[in-house]
Amino acid sequence: MCQSFAVELLLKFFLAIDHPAAATTDDLAKAGVKLKCHRYSELFDELSLASRTKIAAAYGTLANTQVDTAGFRQVLVEQGDDPFVYWRYVYESTGVSHFDKRRFDMVTDALGKAAEVERKIGAV
């Protein structure tokens, strides 16, 4: 559950840096940014093309394959798209679901590596 929340926060980090004039969450909301969303694909769709491309490239490097933004978005959907909500309420779940932990680790790592690059750029 914590890792799924971390992915959501990393996606929201990119939403924030895509709007450098926004100093507060209210500013982001005024810019039309949906911060109350939990679906990875929706958050990813809100990112600038530059951010989506950087994230997809980082994932491709980790997965050792070419991945474009649509391909990375599909990975997010295949991971459950909103695992934070799912895992938060797993006790209400019926049926069986499968989760690819290795792939999810690569998603998390790709977002982290792309965020690290952005932090270094911002520190200059």
Buried (B, 14 or more C-beta within 10 A) or exposed (E): EEBBBBBBEBBBBBBBBBBEEBEEEEEBEEEEBBEEBBBBBBBBBBBEEEBBBBBBBBBBBBBEEEBEBEBBBEBBBEBBBBBBBBBBEEEEEEEEEEEEEEBBEBBBBBBBBBBEEBEEEEEE
